[in-house]
Structure formats: C-alpha cells, structure tokens
C-alpha cells in the first residue's frame, strides 16, 4: 500500500512542470506519462478528452483546481 500524498494533486502536477489549464474548479492537464503517474498516485480518475485549442490529448480532473478553492470564501 502506498502512502497518501499530503499536498493537492494540483501542486504535484505544477511542481512536475505539467501543462495545465482550468475552468472554474475543474483542472485540465496535458495527457502525458508524468501526469498519469501523478494522478495514479492520488488514486484519482481522470476523463480523457481532445483539446479544441491544440487538438492534443488532455485529462479532466473535476473539482481539482486548487487555486479556485483557496480563493473561495469559507
């Protein structure tokens, strides 16, 4: 069994230099071996899609754009 990561998946992807985008709280990350490995460590399910901007493969992680939640009033 692996240890649960302590930082948000957004931070791990950012630190790894993954190309990311978002809409509201949804996080989009370019579909690469690195991004898939990080997402797997968090035991998350990402939905693949083709970007309308660059026609490349991307992954959608609903509600995982951490800056959205950091700005949200509590």
C-alpha atoms as one frame of an Amber mdcrd trajectory, in Angstrom:
protein
   0.000   0.000   0.000   1.313   3.446  -0.895   1.169   6.490   1.329  -1.500
   9.052   0.566   0.081  12.246  -0.794  -0.244  15.210   1.570  -0.305  18.073
  -0.952  -3.054  18.710  -3.513  -2.730  16.943  -6.862  -2.624  20.401  -8.484
   0.595  21.210  -6.611   2.207  17.896  -7.557   1.373  18.409 -11.247   2.622
  22.004 -11.139   5.898  21.013  -9.462   6.415  18.349 -12.134   6.047  21.008
 -14.849   2.865  19.575 -16.340   0.959  21.803 -18.744  -2.343  22.732 -17.098
  -5.465  24.806 -17.599  -8.790  25.115 -15.816 -12.401  26.192 -15.950 -13.755
  27.273 -12.583 -12.818  24.418 -10.208 -12.129  21.819 -12.917  -8.472  21.093
 -13.637  -7.248  20.157 -17.104  -3.787  18.664 -17.555  -1.979  17.578 -20.700
  -2.120  13.782 -21.019   1.474  12.630 -20.530   3.167   9.725 -18.791   4.194
  12.076 -15.975   0.696  13.459 -15.432  -0.823   9.961 -15.487   1.742   8.718
 -12.942   0.965  11.606 -10.575  -2.805  11.161 -10.953  -2.424   7.431 -10.251
  -0.526   8.161  -7.010  -3.587  10.090  -5.834  -5.884   7.247  -6.892  -7.960
   9.682  -8.972  -9.899   9.001 -12.132  -9.305  11.454 -14.966 -11.522  11.784
 -18.012  -9.569  11.968 -21.296 -10.545  14.467 -23.984  -9.124  16.137 -27.073
  -8.378  19.835 -26.627 -10.168  22.174 -29.017  -7.247  24.602 -28.608  -4.263
  22.419 -29.529  -6.017  19.194 -30.641  -3.825  17.301 -28.166  -4.820  14.729
 -25.565  -5.731  16.172 -22.154  -7.218  14.876 -18.912 -10.041  16.428 -16.913
  -9.991  16.311 -13.110 -13.282  17.760 -11.823 -13.014  19.982  -8.731  -9.193
  19.631  -8.513  -8.081  23.178  -9.457  -6.755  24.096  -6.009  -6.459  27.893
  -6.528 -10.244  28.033  -7.034 -10.785  26.532  -3.574  -8.029  28.619  -1.978
  -9.791  31.830  -3.143 -13.286  30.702  -2.204 -14.616  32.360   0.964 -15.243
  29.972   3.829
